[in-house]
Amino acid sequence: MASVAATPVNSPFPNGKALSVHSMAPSLATTTPGPDLTEVEELLATMKQTLGTLGATFDTLGEQTAHRFPWSSNGCCPSG
């Protein structure tokens, strides 16, 4: 049986090692977000606040409905 010699493969990475986030950008953890990301974060915070306000508003409206129309909580119309 003939022996097969291993053919070296050229790695696309420097020194034959894969790049890591740390080797590419060692200061990545200390960078500040760009203006676009900051604006998106502000938008999400505003949307969360609005959602909380809407939830409280609907809870209040539901309570008022239950007090004004006690028959509405059983899903039926008033009798007579």
N, CA, C and O atoms as a Maestro MAE file, in Angstrom:
{
 s_m_m2io_version
 :::
 2.0.0
}

f_m_ct {
 s_m_title
 :::
 protein
 m_atom[320] {
  # First column is atom index #
  i_m_mmod_type
  r_m_x_coord
  r_m_y_coord
  r_m_z_coord
  i_m_residue_number
  s_m_chain_name
  s_m_pdb_residue_name
  s_m_pdb_atom_name
  i_m_atomic_number
  :::
  1 25 0.844 -1.164 0.000 1 A "MET " " N  " 7
  2 3 0.000 0.000 0.000 1 A "MET " " CA " 6
  3 2 0.898 1.239 0.000 1 A "MET " " C  " 6
  4 15 1.867 1.302 0.757 1 A "MET " " O  " 8
  5 25 0.583 2.211 -0.836 2 A "ALA " " N  " 7
  6 3 1.398 3.418 -0.931 2 A "ALA " " CA " 6
  7 2 0.986 4.395 0.150 2 A "ALA " " C  " 6
  8 15 -0.193 4.508 0.487 2 A "ALA " " O  " 8
  9 25 1.952 5.087 0.683 3 A "SER " " N  " 7
  10 3 1.619 6.086 1.702 3 A "SER " " CA " 6
  11 2 1.268 7.400 1.032 3 A "SER " " C  " 6
  12 15 1.841 7.767 0.006 3 A "SER " " O  " 8
  13 25 0.304 8.111 1.637 4 A "VAL " " N  " 7
  14 3 -0.144 9.383 1.103 4 A "VAL " " CA " 6
  15 2 0.424 10.484 1.978 4 A "VAL " " C  " 6
  16 15 0.213 10.505 3.191 4 A "VAL " " O  " 8
  17 25 1.142 11.392 1.352 5 A "ALA " " N  " 7
  18 3 1.724 12.504 2.113 5 A "ALA " " CA " 6
  19 2 0.665 13.568 2.324 5 A "ALA " " C  " 6
  20 15 -0.124 13.866 1.428 5 A "ALA " " O  " 8
  21 25 0.660 14.128 3.501 6 A "ALA " " N  " 7
  22 3 -0.296 15.194 3.812 6 A "ALA " " CA " 6
  23 2 0.110 16.461 3.073 6 A "ALA " " C  " 6
  24 15 1.268 16.877 3.113 6 A "ALA " " O  " 8
  25 25 -0.850 17.061 2.407 7 A "THR " " N  " 7
  26 3 -0.594 18.301 1.694 7 A "THR " " CA " 6
  27 2 -0.994 19.457 2.592 7 A "THR " " C  " 6
  28 15 -2.133 19.516 3.053 7 A "THR " " O  " 8
  29 25 -0.064 20.388 2.849 8 A "PRO " " N  " 7
  30 3 -0.426 21.504 3.725 8 A "PRO " " CA " 6
  31 2 -1.496 22.377 3.062 8 A "PRO " " C  " 6
  32 15 -1.452 22.630 1.858 8 A "PRO " " O  " 8
  33 25 -2.439 22.824 3.858 9 A "VAL " " N  " 7
  34 3 -3.522 23.674 3.379 9 A "VAL " " CA " 6
  35 2 -3.220 25.097 3.822 9 A "VAL " " C  " 6
  36 15 -2.932 25.344 4.993 9 A "VAL " " O  " 8
  37 25 -3.287 26.016 2.896 10 A "ASN " " N  " 7
  38 3 -3.063 27.420 3.254 10 A "ASN " " CA " 6
  39 2 -4.298 27.947 3.971 10 A "ASN " " C  " 6
  40 15 -5.409 27.887 3.445 10 A "ASN " " O  " 8
  41 25 -4.094 28.453 5.150 11 A "SER " " N  " 7
  42 3 -5.193 28.978 5.948 11 A "SER " " CA " 6
  43 2 -5.496 30.409 5.511 11 A "SER " " C  " 6
  44 15 -4.572 31.176 5.242 11 A "SER " " O  " 8
  45 25 -6.778 30.782 5.436 12 A "PRO " " N  " 7
  46 3 -7.117 32.164 5.106 12 A "PRO " " CA " 6
  47 2 -6.872 33.109 6.271 12 A "PRO " " C  " 6
  48 15 -6.993 34.325 6.125 12 A "PRO " " O  " 8
  49 25 -6.529 32.556 7.422 13 A "PHE " " N  " 7
  50 3 -6.333 33.364 8.609 13 A "PHE " " CA " 6
  51 2 -4.849 33.593 8.852 13 A "PHE " " C  " 6
  52 15 -4.038 32.724 8.529 13 A "PHE " " O  " 8
  53 25 -4.474 34.732 9.407 14 A "PRO " " N  " 7
  54 3 -3.068 34.974 9.722 14 A "PRO " " CA " 6
  55 2 -2.554 33.944 10.719 14 A "PRO " " C  " 6
  56 15 -3.263 33.584 11.658 14 A "PRO " " O  " 8
  57 25 -1.357 33.480 10.527 15 A "ASN " " N  " 7
  58 3 -0.713 32.494 11.405 15 A "ASN " " CA " 6
  59 2 -1.505 31.198 11.489 15 A "ASN " " C  " 6
  60 15 -1.273 30.400 12.397 15 A "ASN " " O  " 8
  61 25 -2.435 30.968 10.564 16 A "GLY " " N  " 7
  62 3 -3.201 29.733 10.569 16 A "GLY " " CA " 6
  63 2 -4.257 29.673 11.651 16 A "GLY " " C  " 6
  64 15 -4.843 28.613 11.876 16 A "GLY " " O  " 8
  65 25 -4.514 30.765 12.318 17 A "LYS " " N  " 7
  66 3 -5.498 30.781 13.412 17 A "LYS " " CA " 6
  67 2 -6.681 31.657 13.024 17 A "LYS " " C  " 6
  68 15 -6.529 32.649 12.312 17 A "LYS " " O  " 8
  69 25 -7.830 31.285 13.489 18 A "ALA " " N  " 7
  70 3 -9.028 32.079 13.233 18 A "ALA " " CA " 6
  71 2 -8.967 33.364 14.046 18 A "ALA " " C  " 6
  72 15 -8.430 33.397 15.154 18 A "ALA " " O  " 8
  73 25 -9.520 34.403 13.478 19 A "LEU " " N  " 7
  74 3 -9.571 35.673 14.192 19 A "LEU " " CA " 6
  75 2 -10.695 35.641 15.211 19 A "LEU " " C  " 6
  76 15 -11.739 35.034 14.973 19 A "LEU " " O  " 8
  77 25 -10.488 36.277 16.318 20 A "SER " " N  " 7
  78 3 -11.545 36.390 17.319 20 A "SER " " CA " 6
  79 2 -11.949 37.850 17.424 20 A "SER " " C  " 6
  80 15 -11.262 38.730 16.907 20 A "SER " " O  " 8
  81 25 -13.044 38.100 18.081 21 A "VAL " " N  " 7
  82 3 -13.489 39.474 18.273 21 A "VAL " " CA " 6
  83 2 -12.421 40.262 19.019 21 A "VAL " " C  " 6
  84 15 -12.195 41.440 18.743 21 A "VAL " " O  " 8
  85 25 -11.773 39.605 19.957 22 A "HIS " " N  " 7
  86 3 -10.766 40.293 20.760 22 A "HIS " " CA " 6
  87 2 -9.536 40.638 19.942 22 A "HIS " " C  " 6
  88 15 -8.929 41.688 20.153 22 A "HIS " " O  " 8
  89 25 -9.156 39.765 19.004 23 A "SER " " N  " 7
  90 3 -7.977 40.067 18.202 23 A "SER " " CA " 6
  91 2 -8.274 41.128 17.152 23 A "SER " " C  " 6
  92 15 -7.375 41.867 16.751 23 A "SER " " O  " 8
  93 25 -9.535 41.214 16.696 24 A "MET " " N  " 7
  94 3 -9.881 42.204 15.689 24 A "MET " " CA " 6
  95 2 -10.126 43.575 16.309 24 A "MET " " C  " 6
  96 15 -9.709 44.590 15.751 24 A "MET " " O  " 8
  97 25 -10.783 43.613 17.434 25 A "ALA " " N  " 7
  98 3 -11.125 44.884 18.076 25 A "ALA " " CA " 6
  99 2 -10.972 44.755 19.572 25 A "ALA " " C  " 6
  100 15 -11.953 44.526 20.279 25 A "ALA " " O  " 8
  101 25 -9.753 44.900 20.068 26 A "PRO " " N  " 7
  102 3 -9.555 44.727 21.511 26 A "PRO " " CA " 6
  103 2 -10.311 45.756 22.344 26 A "PRO " " C  " 6
  104 15 -10.607 45.502 23.511 26 A "PRO " " O  " 8
  105 25 -10.627 46.904 21.770 27 A "SER " " N  " 7
  106 3 -11.340 47.921 22.541 27 A "SER " " CA " 6
  107 2 -12.826 47.900 22.258 27 A "SER " " C  " 6
  108 15 -13.516 48.879 22.544 27 A "SER " " O  " 8
  109 25 -13.345 46.800 21.699 28 A "LEU " " N  " 7
  110 3 -14.748 46.712 21.341 28 A "LEU " " CA " 6
  111 2 -15.662 46.917 22.549 28 A "LEU " " C  " 6
  112 15 -16.718 47.539 22.432 28 A "LEU " " O  " 8
  113 25 -15.259 46.401 23.696 29 A "ALA " " N  " 7
  114 3 -16.099 46.505 24.894 29 A "ALA " " CA " 6
  115 2 -16.167 47.936 25.422 29 A "ALA " " C  " 6
  116 15 -17.081 48.270 26.177 29 A "ALA " " O  " 8
  117 25 -15.220 48.779 25.039 30 A "THR " " N  " 7
  118 3 -15.200 50.132 25.575 30 A "THR " " CA " 6
  119 2 -15.726 51.157 24.587 30 A "THR " " C  " 6
  120 15 -15.740 52.351 24.889 30 A "THR " " O  " 8
  121 25 -16.161 50.716 23.409 31 A "THR " " N  " 7
  122 3 -16.667 51.677 22.429 31 A "THR " " CA " 6
  123 2 -18.072 52.117 22.800 31 A "THR " " C  " 6
  124 15 -18.813 51.381 23.451 31 A "THR " " O  " 8
  125 25 -18.430 53.315 22.386 32 A "THR " " N  " 7
  126 3 -19.769 53.834 22.645 32 A "THR " " CA " 6
  127 2 -20.648 53.560 21.435 32 A "THR " " C  " 6
  128 15 -20.156 53.512 20.307 32 A "THR " " O  " 8
  129 25 -21.942 53.382 21.659 33 A "PRO " " N  " 7
  130 3 -22.833 53.121 20.524 33 A "PRO " " CA " 6
  131 2 -22.901 54.328 19.598 33 A "PRO " " C  " 6
  132 15 -22.746 55.470 20.033 33 A "PRO " " O  " 8
  133 25 -23.134 54.062 18.323 34 A "GLY " " N  " 7
  134 3 -23.264 55.129 17.343 34 A "GLY " " CA " 6
  135 2 -24.568 55.877 17.513 34 A "GLY " " C  " 6
  136 15 -25.447 55.436 18.254 34 A "GLY " " O  " 8
  137 25 -24.701 57.005 16.834 35 A "PRO " " N  " 7
  138 3 -25.919 57.812 16.997 35 A "PRO " " CA " 6
  139 2 -27.178 57.075 16.556 35 A "PRO " " C  " 6
  140 15 -28.248 57.285 17.128 35 A "PRO " " O  " 8
  141 25 -27.066 56.213 15.544 36 A "ASP " " N  " 7
  142 3 -28.246 55.463 15.101 36 A "ASP " " CA " 6
  143 2 -28.717 54.510 16.183 36 A "ASP " " C  " 6
  144 15 -29.918 54.402 16.434 36 A "ASP " " O  " 8
  145 25 -27.787 53.818 16.827 37 A "LEU " " N  " 7
  146 3 -28.150 52.875 17.879 37 A "LEU " " CA " 6
  147 2 -28.740 53.601 19.075 37 A "LEU " " C  " 6
  148 15 -29.682 53.114 19.701 37 A "LEU " " O  " 8
  149 25 -28.193 54.754 19.390 38 A "THR " " N  " 7
  150 3 -28.715 55.545 20.506 38 A "THR " " CA " 6
  151 2 -30.155 55.965 20.227 38 A "THR " " C  " 6
  152 15 -31.003 55.906 21.116 38 A "THR " " O  " 8
  153 25 -30.431 56.386 19.003 39 A "GLU " " N  " 7
  154 3 -31.786 56.793 18.639 39 A "GLU " " CA " 6
  155 2 -32.753 55.618 18.703 39 A "GLU " " C  " 6
  156 15 -33.898 55.783 19.124 39 A "GLU " " O  " 8
  157 25 -32.307 54.440 18.293 40 A "VAL " " N  " 7
  158 3 -33.157 53.249 18.351 40 A "VAL " " CA " 6
  159 2 -33.446 52.894 19.807 40 A "VAL " " C  " 6
  160 15 -34.577 52.547 20.148 40 A "VAL " " O  " 8
  161 25 -32.432 52.978 20.665 41 A "GLU " " N  " 7
  162 3 -32.634 52.683 22.088 41 A "GLU " " CA " 6
  163 2 -33.626 53.665 22.711 41 A "GLU " " C  " 6
  164 15 -34.462 53.270 23.523 41 A "GLU " " O  " 8
  165 25 -33.537 54.942 22.334 42 A "GLU " " N  " 7
  166 3 -34.473 55.943 22.847 42 A "GLU " " CA " 6
  167 2 -35.889 55.652 22.357 42 A "GLU " " C  " 6
  168 15 -36.849 55.780 23.117 42 A "GLU " " O  " 8
  169 25 -36.019 55.263 21.095 43 A "LEU " " N  " 7
  170 3 -37.326 54.921 20.543 43 A "LEU " " CA " 6
  171 2 -37.927 53.728 21.279 43 A "LEU " " C  " 6
  172 15 -39.109 53.747 21.623 43 A "LEU " " O  " 8
  173 25 -37.133 52.695 21.521 44 A "LEU " " N  " 7
  174 3 -37.634 51.516 22.242 44 A "LEU " " CA " 6
  175 2 -38.055 51.874 23.663 44 A "LEU " " C  " 6
  176 15 -39.070 51.377 24.151 44 A "LEU " " O  " 8
  177 25 -37.295 52.722 24.322 45 A "ALA " " N  " 7
  178 3 -37.661 53.136 25.681 45 A "ALA " " CA " 6
  179 2 -38.992 53.894 25.674 45 A "ALA " " C  " 6
  180 15 -39.830 53.693 26.554 45 A "ALA " " O  " 8
  181 25 -39.179 54.758 24.686 46 A "THR " " N  " 7
  182 3 -40.439 55.501 24.576 46 A "THR " " CA " 6
  183 2 -41.596 54.561 24.286 46 A "THR " " C  " 6
  184 15 -42.680 54.714 24.850 46 A "THR " " O  " 8
  185 25 -41.371 53.588 23.410 47 A "MET " " N  " 7
  186 3 -42.432 52.627 23.089 47 A "MET " " CA " 6
  187 2 -42.805 51.795 24.306 47 A "MET " " C  " 6
  188 15 -43.987 51.523 24.518 47 A "MET " " O  " 8
  189 25 -41.831 51.383 25.113 48 A "LYS " " N  " 7
  190 3 -42.119 50.613 26.327 48 A "LYS " " CA " 6
  191 2 -42.932 51.449 27.312 48 A "LYS " " C  " 6
  192 15 -43.867 50.952 27.939 48 A "LYS " " O  " 8
  193 25 -42.564 52.724 27.441 49 A "GLN " " N  " 7
  194 3 -43.303 53.606 28.347 49 A "GLN " " CA " 6
  195 2 -44.741 53.781 27.859 49 A "GLN " " C  " 6
  196 15 -45.678 53.744 28.657 49 A "GLN " " O  " 8
  197 25 -44.914 53.970 26.557 50 A "THR " " N  " 7
  198 3 -46.253 54.128 25.985 50 A "THR " " CA " 6
  199 2 -47.081 52.861 26.191 50 A "THR " " C  " 6
  200 15 -48.262 52.943 26.527 50 A "THR " " O  " 8
  201 25 -46.482 51.708 25.995 51 A "LEU " " N  " 7
  202 3 -47.179 50.437 26.199 51 A "LEU " " CA " 6
  203 2 -47.639 50.292 27.643 51 A "LEU " " C  " 6
  204 15 -48.753 49.836 27.900 51 A "LEU " " O  " 8
  205 25 -46.783 50.678 28.584 52 A "GLY " " N  " 7
  206 3 -47.174 50.628 29.998 52 A "GLY " " CA " 6
  207 2 -48.333 51.554 30.297 52 A "GLY " " C  " 6
  208 15 -49.246 51.196 31.041 52 A "GLY " " O  " 8
  209 25 -48.299 52.743 29.721 53 A "THR " " N  " 7
  210 3 -49.384 53.702 29.919 53 A "THR " " CA " 6
  211 2 -50.686 53.183 29.320 53 A "THR " " C  " 6
  212 15 -51.746 53.295 29.936 53 A "THR " " O  " 8
  213 25 -50.607 52.617 28.123 54 A "LEU " " N  " 7
  214 3 -51.809 52.060 27.493 54 A "LEU " " CA " 6
  215 2 -52.378 50.907 28.319 54 A "LEU " " C  " 6
  216 15 -53.594 50.788 28.468 54 A "LEU " " O  " 8
  217 25 -51.511 50.068 28.848 55 A "GLY " " N  " 7
  218 3 -51.981 48.958 29.682 55 A "GLY " " CA " 6
  219 2 -52.731 49.458 30.905 55 A "GLY " " C  " 6
  220 15 -53.787 48.931 31.252 55 A "GLY " " O  " 8
  221 25 -52.178 50.484 31.562 56 A "ALA " " N  " 7
  222 3 -52.846 51.048 32.737 56 A "ALA " " CA " 6
  223 2 -54.174 51.691 32.357 56 A "ALA " " C  " 6
  224 15 -55.151 51.591 33.099 56 A "ALA " " O  " 8
  225 25 -54.209 52.349 31.202 57 A "THR " " N  " 7
  226 3 -55.446 52.987 30.746 57 A "THR " " CA " 6
  227 2 -56.536 51.953 30.490 57 A "THR " " C  " 6
  228 15 -57.681 52.140 30.900 57 A "THR " " O  " 8
  229 25 -56.183 50.867 29.813 58 A "PHE " " N  " 7
  230 3 -57.179 49.823 29.548 58 A "PHE " " CA " 6
  231 2 -57.626 49.128 30.827 58 A "PHE " " C  " 6
  232 15 -58.787 48.734 30.938 58 A "PHE " " O  " 8
  233 25 -56.726 48.971 31.792 59 A "ASP " " N  " 7
  234 3 -57.127 48.399 33.077 59 A "ASP " " CA " 6
  235 2 -58.161 49.299 33.756 59 A "ASP " " C  " 6
  236 15 -59.166 48.820 34.279 59 A "ASP " " O  " 8
  237 25 -57.901 50.607 33.741 60 A "THR " " N  " 7
  238 3 -58.826 51.555 34.356 60 A "THR " " CA " 6
  239 2 -60.176 51.542 33.650 60 A "THR " " C  " 6
  240 15 -61.226 51.542 34.293 60 A "THR " " O  " 8
  241 25 -60.136 51.530 32.313 61 A "LEU " " N  " 7
  242 3 -61.394 51.478 31.559 61 A "LEU " " CA " 6
  243 2 -62.165 50.191 31.854 61 A "LEU " " C  " 6
  244 15 -63.393 50.213 31.945 61 A "LEU " " O  " 8
  245 25 -61.471 49.101 32.000 62 A "GLY " " N  " 7
  246 3 -62.136 47.839 32.331 62 A "GLY " " CA " 6
  247 2 -62.791 47.887 33.701 62 A "GLY " " C  " 6
  248 15 -63.901 47.386 33.883 62 A "GLY " " O  " 8
  249 25 -62.102 48.493 34.667 63 A "GLU " " N  " 7
  250 3 -62.678 48.623 36.009 63 A "GLU " " CA " 6
  251 2 -63.905 49.526 35.990 63 A "GLU " " C  " 6
  252 15 -64.911 49.227 36.634 63 A "GLU " " O  " 8
  253 25 -63.824 50.623 35.255 64 A "GLN " " N  " 7
  254 3 -64.973 51.533 35.166 64 A "GLN " " CA " 6
  255 2 -66.160 50.838 34.510 64 A "GLN " " C  " 6
  256 15 -67.299 51.025 34.937 64 A "GLN " " O  " 8
  257 25 -65.910 50.054 33.497 65 A "THR " " N  " 7
  258 3 -66.984 49.322 32.821 65 A "THR " " CA " 6
  259 2 -67.631 48.327 33.777 65 A "THR " " C  " 6
  260 15 -68.854 48.190 33.800 65 A "THR " " O  " 8
  261 25 -66.814 47.635 34.563 66 A "ALA " " N  " 7
  262 3 -67.346 46.656 35.506 66 A "ALA " " CA " 6
  263 2 -68.208 47.330 36.572 66 A "ALA " " C  " 6
  264 15 -69.203 46.757 37.016 66 A "ALA " " O  " 8
  265 25 -67.833 48.546 36.987 67 A "HIS " " N  " 7
  266 3 -68.625 49.253 38.003 67 A "HIS " " CA " 6
  267 2 -69.916 49.824 37.419 67 A "HIS " " C  " 6
  268 15 -70.958 49.788 38.075 67 A "HIS " " O  " 8
  269 25 -69.861 50.339 36.223 68 A "ARG " " N  " 7
  270 3 -71.042 50.950 35.621 68 A "ARG " " CA " 6
  271 2 -72.021 49.923 35.081 68 A "ARG " " C  " 6
  272 15 -73.237 50.102 35.161 68 A "ARG " " O  " 8
  273 25 -71.482 48.854 34.536 69 A "PHE " " N  " 7
  274 3 -72.317 47.823 33.908 69 A "PHE " " CA " 6
  275 2 -71.941 46.459 34.482 69 A "PHE " " C  " 6
  276 15 -71.252 45.682 33.820 69 A "PHE " " O  " 8
  277 25 -72.380 46.159 35.698 70 A "PRO " " N  " 7
  278 3 -71.963 44.902 36.334 70 A "PRO " " CA " 6
  279 2 -72.367 43.671 35.532 70 A "PRO " " C  " 6
  280 15 -71.730 42.624 35.650 70 A "PRO " " O  " 8
  281 25 -73.401 43.776 34.731 71 A "TRP " " N  " 7
  282 3 -73.835 42.637 33.929 71 A "TRP " " CA " 6
  283 2 -72.884 42.368 32.772 71 A "TRP " " C  " 6
  284 15 -72.929 41.287 32.184 71 A "TRP " " O  " 8
  285 25 -72.005 43.344 32.425 72 A "SER " " N  " 7
  286 3 -71.120 43.156 31.269 72 A "SER " " CA " 6
  287 2 -70.012 42.152 31.551 72 A "SER " " C  " 6
  288 15 -69.424 41.606 30.618 72 A "SER " " O  " 8
  289 25 -69.717 41.902 32.816 73 A "SER " " N  " 7
  290 3 -68.618 40.979 33.132 73 A "SER " " CA " 6
  291 2 -68.996 39.521 32.864 73 A "SER " " C  " 6
  292 15 -68.113 38.675 32.718 73 A "SER " " O  " 8
  293 25 -70.324 39.208 32.795 74 A "ASN " " N  " 7
  294 3 -70.702 37.814 32.514 74 A "ASN " " CA " 6
  295 2 -70.954 37.583 31.028 74 A "ASN " " C  " 6
  296 15 -71.360 36.492 30.627 74 A "ASN " " O  " 8
  297 25 -70.711 38.625 30.197 75 A "GLY " " N  " 7
  298 3 -70.832 38.469 28.767 75 A "GLY " " CA " 6
  299 2 -72.268 38.429 28.266 75 A "GLY " " C  " 6
  300 15 -72.530 37.976 27.152 75 A "GLY " " O  " 8
  301 25 -73.180 38.895 29.074 76 A "CYS " " N  " 7
  302 3 -74.590 38.842 28.711 76 A "CYS " " CA " 6
  303 2 -75.217 40.224 28.830 76 A "CYS " " C  " 6
  304 15 -74.649 41.138 29.428 76 A "CYS " " O  " 8
  305 25 -76.329 40.344 28.280 77 A "CYS " " N  " 7
  306 3 -77.065 41.607 28.313 77 A "CYS " " CA " 6
  307 2 -77.904 41.690 29.586 77 A "CYS " " C  " 6
  308 15 -78.195 40.669 30.209 77 A "CYS " " O  " 8
  309 25 -78.291 42.910 29.970 78 A "PRO " " N  " 7
  310 3 -79.128 43.050 31.168 78 A "PRO " " CA " 6
  311 2 -80.511 42.430 30.933 78 A "PRO " " C  " 6
  312 15 -81.038 42.415 29.821 78 A "PRO " " O  " 8
  313 25 -81.045 41.941 31.989 79 A "SER " " N  " 7
  314 3 -82.396 41.366 31.855 79 A "SER " " CA " 6
  315 2 -83.414 42.472 32.080 79 A "SER " " C  " 6
  316 15 -83.390 43.176 33.090 79 A "SER " " O  " 8
  317 25 -84.292 42.602 31.127 80 A "GLY " " N  " 7
  318 3 -85.346 43.409 31.141 80 A "GLY " " CA " 6
  319 2 -85.761 44.671 31.387 80 A "GLY " " C  " 6
  320 15 -86.947 44.969 31.248 80 A "GLY " " O  " 8
  :::
 }
 m_bond[319] {
  # First column is bond index #
  i_m_from
  i_m_to
  i_m_order
  :::
  1 1 2 1
  2 2 3 1
  3 3 4 2
  4 3 5 1
  5 5 6 1
  6 6 7 1
  7 7 8 2
  8 7 9 1
  9 9 10 1
  10 10 11 1
  11 11 12 2
  12 11 13 1
  13 13 14 1
  14 14 15 1
  15 15 16 2
  16 15 17 1
  17 17 18 1
  18 18 19 1
  19 19 20 2
  20 19 21 1
  21 21 22 1
  22 22 23 1
  23 23 24 2
  24 23 25 1
  25 25 26 1
  26 26 27 1
  27 27 28 2
  28 27 29 1
  29 29 30 1
  30 30 31 1
  31 31 32 2
  32 31 33 1
  33 33 34 1
  34 34 35 1
  35 35 36 2
  36 35 37 1
  37 37 38 1
  38 38 39 1
  39 39 40 2
  40 39 41 1
  41 41 42 1
  42 42 43 1
  43 43 44 2
  44 43 45 1
  45 45 46 1
  46 46 47 1
  47 47 48 2
  48 47 49 1
  49 49 50 1
  50 50 51 1
  51 51 52 2
  52 51 53 1
  53 53 54 1
  54 54 55 1
  55 55 56 2
  56 55 57 1
  57 57 58 1
  58 58 59 1
  59 59 60 2
  60 59 61 1
  61 61 62 1
  62 62 63 1
  63 63 64 2
  64 63 65 1
  65 65 66 1
  66 66 67 1
  67 67 68 2
  68 67 69 1
  69 69 70 1
  70 70 71 1
  71 71 72 2
  72 71 73 1
  73 73 74 1
  74 74 75 1
  75 75 76 2
  76 75 77 1
  77 77 78 1
  78 78 79 1
  79 79 80 2
  80 79 81 1
  81 81 82 1
  82 82 83 1
  83 83 84 2
  84 83 85 1
  85 85 86 1
  86 86 87 1
  87 87 88 2
  88 87 89 1
  89 89 90 1
  90 90 91 1
  91 91 92 2
  92 91 93 1
  93 93 94 1
  94 94 95 1
  95 95 96 2
  96 95 97 1
  97 97 98 1
  98 98 99 1
  99 99 100 2
  100 99 101 1
  101 101 102 1
  102 102 103 1
  103 103 104 2
  104 103 105 1
  105 105 106 1
  106 106 107 1
  107 107 108 2
  108 107 109 1
  109 109 110 1
  110 110 111 1
  111 111 112 2
  112 111 113 1
  113 113 114 1
  114 114 115 1
  115 115 116 2
  116 115 117 1
  117 117 118 1
  118 118 119 1
  119 119 120 2
  120 119 121 1
  121 121 122 1
  122 122 123 1
  123 123 124 2
  124 123 125 1
  125 125 126 1
  126 126 127 1
  127 127 128 2
  128 127 129 1
  129 129 130 1
  130 130 131 1
  131 131 132 2
  132 131 133 1
  133 133 134 1
  134 134 135 1
  135 135 136 2
  136 135 137 1
  137 137 138 1
  138 138 139 1
  139 139 140 2
  140 139 141 1
  141 141 142 1
  142 142 143 1
  143 143 144 2
  144 143 145 1
  145 145 146 1
  146 146 147 1
  147 147 148 2
  148 147 149 1
  149 149 150 1
  150 150 151 1
  151 151 152 2
  152 151 153 1
  153 153 154 1
  154 154 155 1
  155 155 156 2
  156 155 157 1
  157 157 158 1
  158 158 159 1
  159 159 160 2
  160 159 161 1
  161 161 162 1
  162 162 163 1
  163 163 164 2
  164 163 165 1
  165 165 166 1
  166 166 167 1
  167 167 168 2
  168 167 169 1
  169 169 170 1
  170 170 171 1
  171 171 172 2
  172 171 173 1
  173 173 174 1
  174 174 175 1
  175 175 176 2
  176 175 177 1
  177 177 178 1
  178 178 179 1
  179 179 180 2
  180 179 181 1
  181 181 182 1
  182 182 183 1
  183 183 184 2
  184 183 185 1
  185 185 186 1
  186 186 187 1
  187 187 188 2
  188 187 189 1
  189 189 190 1
  190 190 191 1
  191 191 192 2
  192 191 193 1
  193 193 194 1
  194 194 195 1
  195 195 196 2
  196 195 197 1
  197 197 198 1
  198 198 199 1
  199 199 200 2
  200 199 201 1
  201 201 202 1
  202 202 203 1
  203 203 204 2
  204 203 205 1
  205 205 206 1
  206 206 207 1
  207 207 208 2
  208 207 209 1
  209 209 210 1
  210 210 211 1
  211 211 212 2
  212 211 213 1
  213 213 214 1
  214 214 215 1
  215 215 216 2
  216 215 217 1
  217 217 218 1
  218 218 219 1
  219 219 220 2
  220 219 221 1
  221 221 222 1
  222 222 223 1
  223 223 224 2
  224 223 225 1
  225 225 226 1
  226 226 227 1
  227 227 228 2
  228 227 229 1
  229 229 230 1
  230 230 231 1
  231 231 232 2
  232 231 233 1
  233 233 234 1
  234 234 235 1
  235 235 236 2
  236 235 237 1
  237 237 238 1
  238 238 239 1
  239 239 240 2
  240 239 241 1
  241 241 242 1
  242 242 243 1
  243 243 244 2
  244 243 245 1
  245 245 246 1
  246 246 247 1
  247 247 248 2
  248 247 249 1
  249 249 250 1
  250 250 251 1
  251 251 252 2
  252 251 253 1
  253 253 254 1
  254 254 255 1
  255 255 256 2
  256 255 257 1
  257 257 258 1
  258 258 259 1
  259 259 260 2
  260 259 261 1
  261 261 262 1
  262 262 263 1
  263 263 264 2
  264 263 265 1
  265 265 266 1
  266 266 267 1
  267 267 268 2
  268 267 269 1
  269 269 270 1
  270 270 271 1
  271 271 272 2
  272 271 273 1
  273 273 274 1
  274 274 275 1
  275 275 276 2
  276 275 277 1
  277 277 278 1
  278 278 279 1
  279 279 280 2
  280 279 281 1
  281 281 282 1
  282 282 283 1
  283 283 284 2
  284 283 285 1
  285 285 286 1
  286 286 287 1
  287 287 288 2
  288 287 289 1
  289 289 290 1
  290 290 291 1
  291 291 292 2
  292 291 293 1
  293 293 294 1
  294 294 295 1
  295 295 296 2
  296 295 297 1
  297 297 298 1
  298 298 299 1
  299 299 300 2
  300 299 301 1
  301 301 302 1
  302 302 303 1
  303 303 304 2
  304 303 305 1
  305 305 306 1
  306 306 307 1
  307 307 308 2
  308 307 309 1
  309 309 310 1
  310 310 311 1
  311 311 312 2
  312 311 313 1
  313 313 314 1
  314 314 315 1
  315 315 316 2
  316 315 317 1
  317 317 318 1
  318 318 319 1
  319 319 320 2
  :::
 }
}
